[in-house]
Amino acid sequence: MAQLWCKDVVLGYEGKAVVQNLNFEVNKGDYLCIVGENGSGKSTLMKALLQLKKPMAGEITTGEGLEADKIGYLPQQTIVQRDFPASVQEIVRSGCLGRFGWHPFYQKAEKAIAEKNMKKLGILPLAKRCYRELSGGQQQRVLLARALCATKYMLLLDEPVAGLDPVAVQEMYDLLKRLNQEEKITIIMVSHDIRAAVLYADHILHISEEPLFFGTKEEYQNSEIGKEYLSVTGGEQHV
């Protein structure tokens, strides 16, 4: 049974469709990369998967115990977010709020989950540090740990390496690969980095006004749209 699937989905704003006839499914443990030009509807699709935006038509369904509020989400960072005056520990713990419900104080179980995820991502020694004092790569690890506190099923990531230096980019991709392969967490990642798609993902969804491709990365690399896009973006690489 699929963990998440879209059937005949239409997405848009103010009655105008951005993406139409969207059909795909994601199984537990998949690593899906969503690619496409700017304005093709990638971020709109992420909002729909999180039930922050209703499809104009069609349906998005979850299974395997997955619910929208049990999906960990790592959005694109803004300048304001990078300057947020809270400790690493406070930010990571806040990821538990949707999973356990709101109450005035964090419970023992929530503190334990936050500590476990900080340790998993190598940021436990930074727990008392102020978030805005960290490097870009460290901040992304904090936000990833926060997202992990919200789920044990699926992570949605919107351009998770945007603005990071090459070392931090590689570290982030390695972390995501480990979480997917060792923790069996399903990954859905929006990215302009087609190199990352063909290196790390096992499935690729290429969207535009009409879905252009959905399938394995090997099938994508051998498809006409895949060959064209890889050539234009300089990501020609078979793995």
C-alpha positions as CSV (number, residue, x, y, z in Angstrom):
1,M,0.0,0.0,0.0
2,A,1.3,3.5,-0.9
3,Q,2.2,5.9,1.9
4,L,0.9,8.9,-0.2
5,W,-0.7,9.2,-3.6
6,C,-2.1,11.9,-5.9
7,K,-4.9,11.1,-8.3
8,D,-5.9,13.5,-11.1
9,V,-4.8,16.4,-9.0
10,V,-5.1,20.0,-10.2
11,L,-3.4,22.8,-8.3
12,G,-3.6,26.5,-8.8
13,Y,-4.5,30.0,-7.4
14,E,-7.6,32.1,-7.9
15,G,-9.2,29.6,-10.2
16,K,-6.1,29.4,-12.5
17,A,-4.5,26.0,-12.8
18,V,-0.7,25.7,-12.3
19,V,-0.4,21.9,-12.5
20,Q,-3.0,19.6,-14.0
21,N,-3.5,15.8,-14.3
22,L,-1.0,15.1,-11.5
23,N,-0.8,11.3,-10.8
24,F,1.9,9.7,-8.7
25,E,2.4,7.6,-5.6
26,V,5.1,7.3,-2.9
27,N,5.8,4.2,-1.0
28,K,7.4,3.8,2.4
29,G,11.2,4.3,2.2
30,D,11.1,6.0,-1.2
31,Y,13.3,9.0,-2.0
32,L,11.5,11.2,-4.5
33,C,13.0,14.3,-6.0
34,I,10.6,16.9,-7.6
35,V,12.2,19.0,-10.3
36,G,10.9,21.6,-12.8
37,E,11.4,25.2,-13.9
38,N,10.6,28.2,-11.6
39,G,6.9,28.7,-11.3
40,S,6.1,25.1,-12.4
41,G,4.2,24.4,-9.2
42,K,6.7,22.6,-7.0
43,S,6.2,24.6,-3.9
44,T,2.4,24.6,-4.5
45,L,2.5,20.8,-4.6
46,M,4.4,20.8,-1.3
47,K,1.7,22.9,0.4
48,A,-1.0,20.6,-1.0
49,L,0.8,17.5,0.4
50,L,0.9,19.2,3.8
51,Q,-2.8,20.0,3.5
52,L,-2.0,23.8,3.6
53,K,-3.7,24.2,0.2
54,K,-6.6,22.3,-1.2
55,P,-6.4,20.9,-4.8
56,M,-8.8,22.5,-7.3
57,A,-9.6,18.9,-8.4
58,G,-8.6,15.4,-7.7
59,E,-7.5,13.9,-4.4
60,I,-4.4,13.5,-2.3
61,T,-4.6,10.4,0.0
62,T,-2.3,9.0,2.7
63,G,-1.9,5.5,4.0
64,E,0.5,3.3,6.1
65,G,-0.4,5.4,9.2
66,L,0.7,8.6,7.7
67,E,-1.3,11.8,8.4
68,A,-0.6,15.3,7.2
69,D,0.3,16.5,10.7
70,K,2.8,13.6,11.0
71,I,4.9,14.8,8.1
72,G,8.2,16.6,8.9
73,Y,8.6,19.7,6.8
74,L,11.8,21.7,6.1
75,P,10.9,24.9,4.2
76,Q,13.1,27.3,2.4
77,Q,14.8,29.6,4.9
78,T,14.2,33.3,4.9
79,I,16.6,36.0,6.1
80,V,14.2,36.6,9.1
81,Q,14.2,32.9,10.0
82,R,18.0,32.8,9.9
83,D,18.1,35.6,12.5
84,F,15.6,33.9,14.9
85,P,16.7,34.6,18.6
86,A,16.0,31.2,20.2
87,S,18.3,28.4,21.3
88,V,18.9,25.3,19.2
89,Q,17.2,23.2,21.9
90,E,14.1,25.4,21.8
91,I,13.8,25.2,18.1
92,V,14.3,21.5,17.8
93,R,11.8,20.8,20.6
94,S,9.2,22.9,18.9
95,G,9.0,20.2,16.2
96,C,7.2,18.0,18.7
97,L,4.2,20.3,19.1
98,G,2.2,19.0,16.1
99,R,3.0,15.4,16.9
100,F,2.0,15.5,20.6
101,G,-0.4,18.4,20.8
102,W,0.1,21.7,22.5
103,H,0.6,22.1,26.2
104,P,2.4,24.7,28.3
105,F,5.6,22.7,29.0
106,Y,7.5,20.1,27.1
107,Q,7.1,16.6,28.5
108,K,9.9,14.1,29.2
109,A,9.1,12.1,26.0
110,E,9.4,15.3,23.9
111,K,12.7,16.3,25.4
112,A,14.0,12.8,24.8
113,I,13.0,12.8,21.2
114,A,14.6,16.3,20.6
115,E,17.8,15.2,22.3
116,K,17.9,12.0,20.2
117,N,17.5,13.9,17.0
118,M,20.1,16.5,17.9
119,K,22.5,13.7,18.7
120,K,21.6,11.9,15.5
121,L,22.5,15.1,13.4
122,G,25.6,15.9,15.4
123,I,24.3,19.2,17.0
124,L,23.7,18.1,20.6
125,P,26.8,20.2,21.7
126,L,25.1,23.2,20.2
127,A,21.9,22.7,22.2
128,K,22.3,25.9,24.3
129,R,23.7,28.0,21.5
130,C,21.6,30.8,19.9
131,Y,20.3,29.7,16.5
132,R,21.2,33.0,14.8
133,E,24.9,32.6,15.8
134,L,25.2,29.3,13.8
135,S,26.6,28.8,10.3
136,G,24.1,28.1,7.5
137,G,24.9,24.4,7.5
138,Q,24.4,24.2,11.3
139,Q,21.1,26.0,11.0
140,Q,19.9,23.6,8.4
141,R,20.8,20.7,10.7
142,V,18.8,22.3,13.5
143,L,15.7,22.7,11.2
144,L,16.1,19.1,10.0
145,A,16.2,17.9,13.6
146,R,13.1,19.9,14.2
147,A,11.4,18.3,11.3
148,L,12.4,14.8,12.5
149,C,10.7,15.6,15.9
150,A,7.5,15.9,14.0
151,T,7.6,12.5,12.2
152,K,8.9,9.0,12.0
153,Y,7.4,8.5,8.6
154,M,8.1,11.2,6.0
155,L,10.2,14.3,5.4
156,L,9.2,17.0,2.9
157,L,12.1,19.4,2.0
158,D,11.9,22.5,-0.1
159,E,15.3,23.4,-1.6
160,P,17.2,22.2,1.6
161,V,20.7,23.2,0.4
162,A,19.8,26.6,-1.0
163,G,22.4,29.2,0.1
164,L,24.8,26.6,1.7
165,D,28.5,26.3,0.9
166,P,29.7,23.2,-1.0
167,V,30.8,21.4,2.2
168,A,27.5,22.0,4.0
169,V,25.6,20.9,0.8
170,Q,27.4,17.6,0.8
171,E,26.9,17.1,4.5
172,M,23.1,17.7,4.1
173,Y,22.8,15.3,1.2
174,D,24.8,12.6,3.2
175,L,22.5,13.1,6.2
176,L,19.3,12.7,4.1
177,K,20.7,9.6,2.4
178,R,21.5,8.1,5.8
179,L,18.0,9.0,7.2
180,N,16.4,7.4,4.1
181,Q,18.5,4.2,4.0
182,E,19.1,3.5,7.7
183,E,16.0,5.1,9.4
184,K,13.7,4.1,6.4
185,I,12.2,7.6,6.4
186,T,10.5,8.5,3.2
187,I,12.1,11.6,1.6
188,I,10.3,14.0,-0.8
189,M,12.6,16.8,-1.9
190,V,12.0,19.8,-4.2
191,S,15.3,20.8,-5.8
192,H,16.9,22.6,-8.7
193,D,20.0,20.4,-8.2
194,I,19.4,17.7,-10.8
195,R,22.8,16.3,-9.9
196,A,21.4,15.5,-6.4
197,A,18.3,14.0,-8.0
198,V,20.3,11.4,-10.1
199,L,22.8,10.7,-7.3
200,Y,20.5,10.3,-4.3
201,A,16.8,9.9,-5.3
202,D,15.3,6.7,-6.5
203,H,12.3,8.3,-8.1
204,I,11.9,11.6,-10.0
205,L,8.8,13.7,-10.6
206,H,9.2,16.4,-13.3
207,I,6.3,18.8,-13.3
208,S,5.2,21.7,-15.4
209,E,1.6,22.7,-16.4
210,E,1.3,19.0,-17.3
211,P,3.3,16.4,-15.4
212,L,6.2,15.6,-17.7
213,F,7.6,12.5,-16.0
214,F,7.2,10.2,-13.0
215,G,9.3,7.1,-12.6
216,T,12.7,5.8,-11.4
217,K,15.8,7.9,-11.9
218,E,17.1,5.4,-14.4
219,E,14.0,5.8,-16.5
220,Y,14.3,9.5,-16.2
221,Q,17.8,9.6,-17.4
222,N,16.8,7.6,-20.5
223,S,13.6,9.6,-21.2
224,E,13.5,12.5,-23.7
225,I,12.6,15.1,-21.1
226,G,15.3,13.8,-18.7
227,K,18.0,13.9,-21.4
228,E,17.0,17.4,-22.4
229,Y,16.8,18.7,-18.8
230,L,20.0,17.1,-17.7
231,S,21.8,18.5,-20.8
232,V,20.5,22.1,-20.2
233,T,21.3,22.1,-16.5
234,G,24.7,20.4,-16.9
235,G,23.7,17.4,-14.8
236,E,24.5,14.7,-17.2
237,Q,25.5,11.8,-15.0
238,H,24.4,8.1,-15.0
239,V,24.6,6.3,-11.8
